[in-house]
């Protein structure tokens, strides 16, 4: 009672009141940033939706007014503890429009899957602000413009799939700065320039799909430094030069497709050291004879050497281990 009277007369604050005030202040300080962050994420999602053309109303449930629980929205997955958005899967929904720069405000995203839509426009630079991304799939859309250099800021990224778009310009050399990248698929775009040489020194890369572009330059001997790679596909580009003499050192490769380029010279003898199941060299300007060692490649199931300028007989035993083979030769 005395403490209460002293407080009323401007004296010391009672200890109990002070303690309760401190607890309330701390609680408010802890809750407000979280509430503010979640509000910002909901706002960002609505901005992302606004940039889409959704003629089928597949995102009708994305309604901040009537349903503020964005964790229940279609394609949105939230963390069980923080309630932050960690995954956005809007694949194959026939969405048009563009990808909003607001995607970069979803800083806790670990996965973005927008494949199989009709999205146009450029990939926003702000995608590089989603630094926790592990999975990014924007394939099978109508995206154009350059691949943004900001993607190289995604140090946790393991899969980057941008195939089947209309992307132009060179492959950013900064993609080699993504240390955990295992799958890189840029096939069927309109990319130009040379394959960045440093990309061959990524020991964790397992899948490299570059077919159907306008890439130039030569196959680098460094390609065999991809010791973890099993899929190498540069089919249908404008690559020149010869097959590297050390090609037999690419022992991790299971599929090797360098068909329909402008590769010249002979097939190196040490190609027989490859452990590939598929070897596609067709549609080039290869000359000389078919090395006999090809007939000793035990893992080989598909061999295509057609549409070249090869001469001489088909080596014995070439057909025995192969399920499918196609060779154009004067001796056929």
C-alpha positions in Angstrom: 0.0 0.0 0.0 2.9 2.3 0.9 4.6 1.5 -2.4 1.4 2.2 -4.3 1.0 5.6 -2.6 4.6 6.5 -3.3 4.1 5.6 -7.0 1.0 7.8 -7.2 3.0 10.7 -5.6 5.8 10.4 -8.1 8.0 8.1 -6.1 9.7 4.9 -7.1 7.9 2.4 -9.4 6.9 -0.7 -7.4 9.2 -3.7 -8.4 6.2 -5.9 -9.4 4.9 -3.2 -11.8 8.4 -2.7 -13.2 8.9 -6.4 -13.8 5.6 -6.7 -15.6 6.4 -3.7 -17.8 9.7 -5.2 -18.8 8.1 -8.5 -19.7 5.4 -6.8 -21.7 7.9 -4.7 -23.6 10.1 -7.7 -24.4 7.1 -9.7 -25.6 6.0 -6.9 -27.8 9.5 -6.4 -29.2 9.8 -10.1 -30.0 6.3 -10.4 -31.6 6.2 -7.2 -33.7 9.2 -8.0 -36.0 7.7 -11.4 -36.7 4.3 -10.1 -37.3 5.7 -7.4 -39.6 7.8 -9.9 -41.5 4.8 -12.2 -42.1 2.7 -9.2 -43.2 5.4 -8.3 -45.7 5.4 -11.8 -47.1 1.7 -11.9 -47.5 1.9 -8.5 -49.3 4.7 -9.8 -51.5 2.6 -12.9 -52.5 -0.3 -10.6 -53.5 2.0 -8.5 -55.6 3.4 -11.7 -57.3 -0.2 -12.8 -58.0 -1.1 -9.4 -59.5 1.7 -9.8 -62.1 0.3 -13.1 -63.3 -2.5 -13.5 -65.9 -4.7 -16.1 -64.3 -7.5 -16.7 -66.8 -8.6 -20.0 -65.1 -8.7 -18.4 -61.6 -6.5 -21.1 -60.2 -5.2 -18.6 -57.6 -8.7 -17.4 -56.6 -8.0 -18.5 -53.0 -5.1 -16.1 -52.8 -7.2 -13.4 -51.2 -5.6 -11.3 -48.5 -9.0 -9.8 -47.5 -11.0 -12.9 -47.0 -8.2 -15.4 -46.2 -5.2 -13.9 -44.6 -3.7 -17.3 -43.8 -1.4 -17.4 -46.9 0.1 -20.6 -45.7 -3.1 -22.3 -46.8 -3.0 -20.8 -50.2 -2.5 -23.0 -53.3 1.1 -23.7 -54.0 2.4 -22.0 -50.8 4.3 -24.0 -48.2 5.3 -22.4 -44.9 7.8 -23.4 -42.2 6.0 -25.0 -39.2 7.7 -22.8 -36.7 8.4 -19.4 -38.2 5.4 -19.5 -40.6 7.6 -18.0 -43.3 7.1 -19.0 -46.9 9.7 -21.7 -47.8 8.3 -23.1 -51.0 6.3 -21.7 -54.0 5.0 -24.4 -56.4 2.8 -23.0 -59.2 3.9 -25.4 -61.9 1.7 -26.3 -64.8 -1.2 -23.9 -64.0 -1.4 -22.2 -67.4 -0.3 -18.9 -65.8 0.6 -16.0 -68.0 2.0 -12.6 -67.3 5.4 -12.0 -65.7 7.4 -12.9 -62.6 7.2 -9.9 -60.3 10.3 -8.4 -58.7 8.4 -8.9 -55.4 9.5 -12.5 -55.5 12.8 -11.2 -54.0 10.9 -10.1 -50.9 10.2 -13.8 -50.0 13.7 -14.1 -48.4 13.1 -17.4 -46.8 12.2 -19.3 -50.0 14.1 -22.6 -50.5 12.2 -23.7 -53.6 10.5 -21.9 -56.5 8.8 -24.0 -59.2 7.0 -22.1 -61.9 7.7 -24.6 -64.7 5.1 -25.4 -67.5 3.3 -22.1 -67.6 3.2 -19.3 -70.2 5.2 -16.7 -68.3 6.9 -14.0 -70.3 9.2 -11.1 -69.6 12.6 -11.3 -68.0 13.8 -13.1 -65.0 13.9 -10.4 -62.3 17.2 -9.5 -60.8 15.5 -9.6 -57.4 15.5 -13.4 -57.6 19.1 -13.1 -56.3 17.7 -11.8 -53.0 16.2 -15.3 -52.2 19.6 -16.4 -50.9 18.3 -19.6 -49.3 17.0 -21.1 -52.6 18.0 -24.7 -53.2 15.7 -25.4 -56.1 14.8 -23.0 -58.9 12.8 -24.2 -61.9 11.4 -21.7 -64.4 11.5 -24.2 -67.4 8.9 -24.5 -70.2 7.8 -20.9 -70.2 8.3 -17.9 -72.6 10.8 -16.0 -70.6 13.3 -13.9 -72.6 16.3 -11.7 -72.0 19.6 -12.5 -70.4 20.1 -14.8 -67.5 20.5 -12.4 -64.6 24.0 -12.4 -62.9 22.2 -12.0 -59.6 21.5 -15.8 -59.7 25.2 -16.3 -58.7 24.3 -14.9 -55.3 22.2 -18.1 -54.6 25.0 -20.0 -52.8 22.7 -22.7 -51.6 21.3 -23.5 -55.0 21.5 -27.1 -56.1 19.2 -27.1 -59.2 18.8 -24.4 -61.8 16.4 -25.3 -64.6 15.7 -22.7 -67.2 15.3 -24.9 -70.3 12.7 -24.4 -73.0 12.4 -20.6 -72.8 13.6 -17.8 -75.1 16.6 -16.6 -73.1 19.4 -14.8 -75.0 22.9 -13.6 -74.3 25.8 -15.6 -73.0 25.9 -18.1 -70.1 27.0 -15.9 -67.1 30.5 -16.9 -66.0 29.4 -16.1 -62.5 27.3 -19.3 -62.4 30.5 -21.0 -61.6 30.5 -19.2 -58.2 27.5 -21.4 -57.0 29.4 -24.0 -55.0 26.6 -26.5 -54.5 25.1 -26.5 -58.0 24.4 -30.1 -59.1 22.0 -29.6 -62.0 22.3 -26.9 -64.6 19.8 -27.1 -67.5 19.7 -24.3 -70.0 18.7 -26.3 -73.0 16.5 -25.0 -75.9 17.0 -21.3 -75.5 18.9 -18.8 -77.7 22.1 -18.5 -75.7 25.3 -17.5 -77.5 29.0 -17.3 -76.8 31.3 -19.9 -75.4 30.7 -22.3 -72.5 32.4 -20.7 -69.5 35.6 -22.6 -69.0 35.4 -22.4 -65.2 32.1 -24.4 -65.3 34.2 -27.5 -66.1 35.9 -27.2 -62.7 32.8 -27.8 -60.6 33.3 -31.1 -58.9 29.7 -31.4 -57.6 28.0 -30.7 -60.9 26.1 -33.9 -62.1 23.9 -32.7 -64.9 24.8 -30.2 -67.7 22.1 -29.7 -70.3 23.0 -27.1 -73.0 21.4 -28.6 -76.1 19.5 -26.5 -78.7 21.3 -23.1 -78.3 23.7 -21.1 -80.4 26.8 -21.8 -78.4 30.2 -21.5 -80.1 33.8 -22.2 -79.4 35.4 -25.6 -78.9 35.0 -28.5 -76.5 37.6 -27.9 -73.7 39.9 -30.6 -72.5 38.9 -29.4 -69.0 35.5 -31.0 -69.5 36.9 -34.2 -67.9 37.5 -32.2 -64.7 33.7 -32.7 -64.1 34.4 -35.7 -62.0 30.9 -35.9 -60.6 29.1 -35.4 -63.9 27.0 -38.2 -65.5 25.0 -36.2 -68.1 26.8 -34.0 -70.7 24.6 -32.7 -73.5 25.6 -29.9 -76.0 23.6 -31.3 -78.9 22.5 -28.8 -81.6 24.9 -25.9 -81.1 27.6 -24.3 -83.2 30.6 -25.9 -81.5 33.8 -26.4 -83.6 37.2 -27.9 -83.3 38.0 -31.5 -82.5 37.0 -34.0 -79.8 39.6 -33.5 -77.0 42.3 -36.2 -77.1 41.8 -36.8 -73.3 38.1 -37.6 -73.8 38.7 -41.1 -72.3 39.4 -39.5 -69.0 35.7 -38.4 -68.6 35.0 -41.7 -66.8 32.1 -40.4 -64.8 30.0 -39.7 -67.9 27.0 -42.0 -68.6 25.5 -39.9 -71.4 27.7 -37.9 -73.8 25.9 -36.1 -76.6 27.9 -33.7 -78.8 25.8 -34.4 -81.9 24.8 -31.8 -84.5 27.6 -29.4 -84.1 30.5 -28.7 -86.4 33.1 -31.0 -84.8 35.9 -32.0 -87.1 38.9 -34.4 -87.0 39.0 -38.1 -86.0 37.4 -39.9 -83.1 40.2 -40.2 -80.5 41.3 -43.8 -79.8 40.9 -43.4 -76.1 37.1 -42.9 -76.5 37.1 -46.6 -75.6 37.9 -45.8 -72.0 34.6 -44.1 -71.5 32.0 -45.8 -69.4 29.0 -44.2 -71.2 25.7 -45.9 -71.9 24.9 -43.4 -74.7 27.5 -41.9 -77.1 26.0 -39.6 -79.7 28.4 -38.0 -82.2 26.1 -37.8 -85.2 25.6 -34.8 -87.4 29.2 -33.5 -87.3 32.1 -33.5 -89.7 34.1 -36.3 -88.2 36.6 -38.0 -90.5 38.8 -41.1 -90.5 37.9 -44.6 -89.3 35.8 -45.8 -86.4 38.2 -46.9 -83.6 38.0 -50.6 -83.0 37.9 -50.0 -79.2 34.3 -48.8 -79.5 33.4 -52.4 -79.9 34.9 -53.1 -76.4 32.9 -50.5 -74.5 30.9 -52.7 -72.1 28.4 -50.2 -70.8 27.5 -48.8 -74.3 23.8 -49.2 -75.1 23.2 -46.4 -77.6 25.8 -45.4 -80.3 25.1 -43.0 -83.1 27.9 -41.9 -85.5 25.7 -41.2 -88.5 25.8 -38.1 -90.7 29.6 -37.7 -90.5 32.4 -38.3 -93.0 33.7 -41.5 -91.6 35.4 -44.1 -93.8 36.4 -47.7 -93.6 34.7 -50.8 -92.3 32.5 -51.0 -89.2 34.8 -52.5 -86.6 34.0 -56.1 -85.5 32.1 -56.5 -82.3 30.7 -53.0 -82.5 27.1 -54.1 -82.7 27.3 -56.8 -80.0 27.0 -54.8 -76.8 24.9 -52.1 -78.3 21.1 -52.0 -78.1 20.8 -49.2 -80.7 23.4 -48.1 -83.1 23.5 -46.1 -86.3 26.6 -45.7 -88.4 26.8 -44.3 -91.9 29.8 -45.8 -93.8 30.6 -46.6 -97.4 30.8 -50.2 -96.2 27.2 -50.5 -95.1 
